[in-house]
Structures are given as structure tokens and as C-alpha cells.
Amino acid sequence: MIGNIRWPELLLFLVIILLVFGVGRISKIAGELGSGIRAFKDGLSGDEEKKKGEDSGTSSKLDD
């Protein structure tokens, strides 16, 4: 049943969402969603970089 959604139904759904939430709130939600996804990606790649930084950091501390 969900697979039968066509462009007119999708457009009507988006217009209803716009009327209910308003432009300002939708842009705020979209911005928060984008920053959340960015933080998630940074968290995934940051763990690997952090481990590499700790490995190189420990060797330099031992040299000092």
C-alpha cells in the first residue's frame, strides 16, 4: 500500500506538513537532523583517528 504513493499524494502530504509545522520549524528540524548525521559520521571516523592519535601520542610521550 505504501508503494502506491504517487507524486500528487506526496505533494499533498508535503503541503500538509508545511501547514502544520511552518517553514521556520521545518528548517530548524532539517538543520538539527543534518547536524546529527554529521556528528554521527564524525563519531564513526573520529574513533579511528582518535586511536591513531593516541598511538602516536604515546610514542612521543615516551620519547620525551
C-alpha positions, 0 to 999 in steps of 0.5 A: 500500500505504501508503494502506491504513493504517487507524486500528487499524494506526496505533494499533498502530504508535503503541503500538509506538513508545511501547514502544520509545522511552518517553514521556520520549524521545518528548517530548524528540524532539517538543520538539527537532523543534518547536524546529527548525521554529521556528528554521527559520521564524525563519531564513526571516523573520529574513533579511528583517528582518535586511536591513531592519535593516541598511538602516536601520542604515546610514542612521543610521550615516551620519547620525551 
